[in-house]
Amino acid sequence: MKYFIIIIMSTQLFSQGEWLPGTANTLPQGRWEYGVFQPVRWGQSEDREISFYKLTALLMPGVAVKQRWVQRYDWTVSSSHSVYYPTPLLKMVTKEGIGGMISPEFDIPNMVSLWNMVLASKQIDQDKIFTAKAGIAIALGGSDLAMESTIDLPLIYHRLAVYYNSWLLRFGSDMNGRLSNKWTYLVDGDLFIIPGMKGSFALEHKGMVTWEKSSRFHISLGYKMVYGQYPDGYPNENITRTHILPMIDFVWGR
């Protein structure tokens, strides 16, 4: 059950796709992409992309919009805006026994989070794109959440922390490149800062290679490394841990 929840909470980490969702680029108008873990992505227009996650559609509904604002010289600047409703997922794991990750003594209120990020991508040469990112997330409705109800697992703790802390900051950078006609790569890093939480930061790094069979089918393979701070219980305030997780995805497009 823990692995299932990790997958549900972190599906966005697996996405790569032909049109590089981690960059400021948007999908061409009318193009669709979807994968086992990657969100469904739709190019609504040449400057706007809409996406949502299939795996979380019922347990953690959410939708994201990426809007391209500037494309001049070698730079592209966009903003992304996402909204998530985690209450059904958290209520599902609030129980005793198998599948329980939060004690039933804690109440889970109705909550919503808003994630906003600015992305600036620069075409370094024909085969490389560098992207810098900065954003803020805010949450509403979590003021009654007990700090003891956190799920202290990699990828999950620092994303759910916004509901306990009401806000967090996220910074990052990506390097996308092409190795050959059929192979591309992605290397990125992200920093989460959550002032006021016992686990107040996480540094995440991802490395992936993608085989492009065609514009209609890709296979991505890689890893995710997380170095984060977590609550360690009384009398300790916190503890830092490192986790490395495998990643794979199959992506279709049309």
C-alpha positions in Angstrom: 0.0 0.0 0.0 2.9 2.4 0.8 4.3 1.9 -2.7 0.9 2.4 -4.2 0.5 5.7 -2.4 4.1 6.8 -3.4 3.1 6.2 -7.1 -0.2 8.0 -6.7 1.5 11.0 -5.1 4.5 11.2 -7.4 3.2 10.5 -10.9 4.3 13.9 -12.1 8.0 12.9 -11.4 7.9 10.4 -14.2 6.8 12.6 -17.1 9.1 13.5 -19.9 7.4 13.2 -23.3 8.3 14.5 -26.7 7.6 18.2 -25.9 9.4 18.3 -22.6 6.9 19.2 -19.9 9.7 20.2 -17.5 10.6 23.1 -19.8 8.7 26.3 -20.7 7.7 24.8 -24.0 4.0 23.8 -24.5 2.6 21.1 -26.7 1.7 22.0 -30.3 -2.0 22.8 -30.7 -4.1 19.6 -31.0 -1.4 17.2 -29.8 -2.1 14.7 -27.0 0.3 12.8 -24.9 -0.4 10.2 -22.2 1.6 7.5 -20.4 1.4 5.0 -17.6 2.6 7.6 -15.1 2.8 10.7 -17.2 -0.3 12.9 -17.1 -2.6 13.3 -20.0 -1.4 16.4 -21.8 -3.3 18.4 -24.4 -2.1 21.3 -26.5 -5.2 23.5 -26.3 -3.5 26.2 -28.4 0.0 27.0 -29.5 0.6 28.9 -26.2 -1.4 26.8 -23.7 -1.2 23.3 -22.5 -3.7 21.5 -20.1 -2.9 18.3 -18.2 -4.2 16.1 -15.5 -3.2 12.8 -13.9 -5.1 9.6 -14.6 -3.9 7.7 -11.6 -5.0 10.5 -9.2 -8.3 11.5 -11.0 -10.5 10.0 -8.3 -8.3 9.9 -5.2 -6.6 13.2 -5.7 -8.3 15.3 -8.4 -6.2 18.0 -10.0 -5.6 19.9 -13.2 -2.7 22.0 -14.5 -2.4 24.8 -17.0 0.9 25.9 -18.6 0.8 29.3 -20.4 3.6 30.5 -22.7 4.1 34.2 -22.4 7.3 35.1 -24.2 9.3 33.4 -27.0 12.1 35.7 -28.1 15.6 34.9 -29.4 16.7 31.7 -27.6 14.4 32.2 -24.6 10.9 30.9 -23.8 9.1 32.0 -20.6 6.0 30.4 -19.3 4.0 29.9 -16.1 2.3 26.8 -14.8 -0.7 26.8 -12.4 -2.0 23.6 -10.8 -4.8 22.9 -8.3 -5.1 19.6 -6.2 -7.7 18.2 -3.9 -6.0 15.5 -1.7 -8.8 14.9 0.8 -10.2 11.6 -0.7 -6.7 10.1 -0.9 -5.8 11.0 2.7 -9.1 9.8 4.0 -8.6 6.5 2.3 -5.3 5.9 4.2 -6.6 7.1 7.5 -7.4 3.8 9.2 -5.9 1.0 11.2 -4.4 -2.1 9.7 -3.5 -2.9 6.1 -3.4 0.3 4.0 -3.5 2.6 7.0 -0.8 5.3 6.9 -2.5 7.9 9.2 -4.1 7.0 12.5 -7.9 7.2 12.5 -7.8 9.4 15.6 -7.0 12.3 13.2 -9.6 14.1 11.1 -8.9 15.0 7.5 -10.6 18.2 6.5 -11.4 19.4 3.0 -8.3 21.0 1.6 -7.0 22.4 -1.7 -3.6 23.5 -2.8 -2.5 25.9 -5.6 1.0 25.4 -7.2 2.4 28.3 -9.3 5.7 28.3 -11.1 7.6 30.4 -13.6 9.7 28.6 -16.1 12.4 30.1 -18.3 14.0 27.9 -21.0 17.0 28.7 -23.1 18.0 26.8 -26.3 21.8 26.3 -25.7 22.4 24.7 -29.0 20.5 22.5 -31.4 20.5 19.5 -29.0 20.3 21.1 -25.5 17.7 23.1 -23.6 18.4 24.6 -20.1 15.4 25.5 -17.9 15.3 27.4 -14.6 12.2 27.2 -12.4 10.9 29.0 -9.3 7.5 28.8 -7.7 5.3 28.9 -4.6 2.5 26.6 -3.4 -0.2 27.7 -1.0 -2.9 25.5 0.7 -6.3 26.3 2.1 -8.3 24.3 4.7 -5.4 22.6 6.5 -5.3 24.7 9.6 -6.9 21.9 11.7 -4.5 19.2 10.5 -2.5 17.6 13.4 1.3 17.6 12.8 1.4 14.0 14.0 -0.6 12.9 11.0 2.2 13.5 8.4 3.2 10.6 6.1 7.0 10.6 6.5 7.9 9.0 3.2 10.1 10.3 0.4 8.4 12.4 -2.3 5.2 12.4 -0.2 6.1 14.2 3.0 7.4 17.4 1.3 4.5 17.7 -1.1 1.9 17.2 1.5 3.7 19.6 3.9 2.0 22.5 2.2 -1.3 21.5 3.8 0.3 21.6 7.3 2.3 24.7 6.7 0.0 26.6 4.3 2.8 27.4 1.9 6.2 26.3 0.5 8.8 27.3 -2.0 10.2 25.3 -4.9 13.2 26.0 -7.1 14.8 23.9 -9.8 16.6 23.5 -13.1 16.4 21.0 -15.9 18.8 20.1 -18.7 17.2 18.3 -21.7 19.4 17.0 -24.5 19.6 14.6 -27.5 22.1 11.8 -27.5 21.2 10.5 -31.0 18.4 10.4 -33.5 16.4 8.0 -31.2 17.7 8.8 -27.7 17.2 11.8 -25.4 18.2 12.5 -21.8 16.9 14.6 -18.9 18.9 15.7 -15.8 17.2 17.9 -13.2 17.3 19.1 -9.6 14.6 20.5 -7.4 14.7 22.1 -4.0 11.6 22.2 -1.7 11.7 24.7 1.2 9.0 24.5 3.9 9.7 27.0 6.7 8.2 26.0 10.0 8.0 22.2 9.4 10.3 19.7 11.2 11.2 18.4 7.8 11.9 21.8 6.3 13.6 20.9 3.0 14.1 18.2 0.3 16.6 18.1 -2.6 15.5 15.9 -5.4 17.5 14.9 -8.5 16.3 12.9 -11.5 18.1 11.3 -14.4 16.3 9.7 -17.3 17.0 8.5 -20.9 14.2 8.1 -23.4 14.0 5.9 -26.5 11.8 7.5 -29.1 10.5 4.7 -31.3 8.4 7.4 -33.1 6.4 10.5 -32.4 3.7 8.2 -31.2 5.6 6.0 -28.7 8.4 6.6 -26.2 10.0 4.5 -23.4 11.7 6.4 -20.5 14.0 4.8 -17.9 15.9 6.4 -15.0 16.1 7.1 -11.3 15.0 9.6 -8.7 17.3 10.5 -5.8 15.8 12.3 -2.7 17.8 13.8 0.1 15.3 15.2 2.6 14.7 16.1 6.2 11.9 14.3 8.1 10.4 14.4 11.6 12.2 11.9 13.9 9.8 12.0 16.9 10.4 13.0 20.5 13.0 13.8 21.7 14.6 14.3 18.3 13.5 17.1 16.1 14.3 15.8 12.7 16.5 13.4 10.6 17.9 13.5 7.1 17.7 10.5 4.8 18.7 9.6 1.2 16.5 7.5 -1.1 17.0 6.3 -4.6 14.0 5.1 -6.6 13.8 3.5 -10.0 11.6 5.1 -12.7 10.1 3.8 -15.9 7.3 5.1 -18.2 5.7 4.3 -21.5 4.3 7.3 -23.4 1.9 7.5 -26.3 1.1 10.5 -28.4 -1.0 11.6 -31.3 
